[in-house]
Amino acid sequence: MKNILKITALAAGVAGTTVTGAQADEVTLQTKWVVQSQFAGYYVALDKGFYQEEGLDVTILPGGPDIAPPQVLAGGGADVMIDWMPPALAAREKGLPVVNIAQPYGASGLMLTCWKDTGIESVEDFRGKTIGVWFFGNEYPFLSWMSQAGIPTDGGEEGVTVLKQGFNVDPLLQRQADCISTMTYNEYGQLLDAGVNPDELVTFLYEDQGVATLEDGLYVLEENLEDPEFVDKMVRFVRASMRGWRYAEENVDEAASIVMDNDETGAQSEAAQARMMSEVAKLTNGSTGALDVDAYQRTVDTLLAGGSDPVISKEPEGAHTSVITDQLGE
């Protein structure tokens, strides 16, 4: 809570010096995870005054293992959320009308990281192995991938045993799993920090396997898009956020320092955040914020290919809009 208050105070203080004759419009952003360089563009936009220049007073709410962004959005706790597309589309099909308004991340950083000495060299070698998978909506890409590969996820010699993985790398380090879920910008680096040599590992990027789904998009409730004032706020918010991402990509070390300034947990290191920012920049680089419809369709096709238990059961309708990004240059 102190972190939230500090961010709000900073926004309000700067806004007071840049917005004259009118009160800044408030926007609350719910992130998908804790304060880290995964969300650097937003913290940079706040710190450098980009939001204030757009007449916005932005509050950034950190996420965590017990926070589901769609629930926060549905309950009115945020105006916009950051989420992966699989859980967002699943939530929409279940009745929560979330809409993607921008997609700063153009590529996926999700991969499986395995011990090389297990003999795993290809996807077929997953059979009979134990694989750590994140849940809370993050399991959808993996389950769809295994379905497409024809590999059961209920154990046995021909299937994989799914280990419900916490948000750490312990299952691999402790040999509880042969492979675990990692992000290129986060957990893989944690393994290296733990003393694991890259030569001891083999990785399977979802992008390389053709089953990558879109991550870290910006979503709002559909009904709010009927309000012209809300749409105008989101245009300004996304425009400033993308400025933040461009700045972060070009100033990795400074961006990492800004992220650290907003983290009061003491659990982060600036070196780790700089490394994360370097990897995140590869995923956001070149993005204008506009959703790539081909990448969107690939995500949908991957999720529909879930065999008898698909993530979504039908082609979504109205799940994304360009009404915001079409106005970014105005």
Protein Blocks (a to p, Z undefined) as FASTA:
>chain_A
ZZmmmmmmmmmmmmmmmmghiacdddddddfbdcdfklmmmmmmmmnommmmnopacddd
dddfkbcfklmmmnopafbdcddfklmmmmmmnopacddfbdfblbdfbdcdddfklopa
bfklmgopacdddeehimmmmmmmmmmnopafegcjklccdddddfbfklmmnopafbdc
ddfklmmmmmmmnopafklpccddfklnopaccehiacddfklmmpmklmmmmmmmmmmm
mmmmmmmmmmmmlmmmmmmmmpcnlpacfklmmmmmmmmmmmmgopaoiacfklmmmmmm
mmmmnojmcfbfbdcehkacfklmmmmmZZ
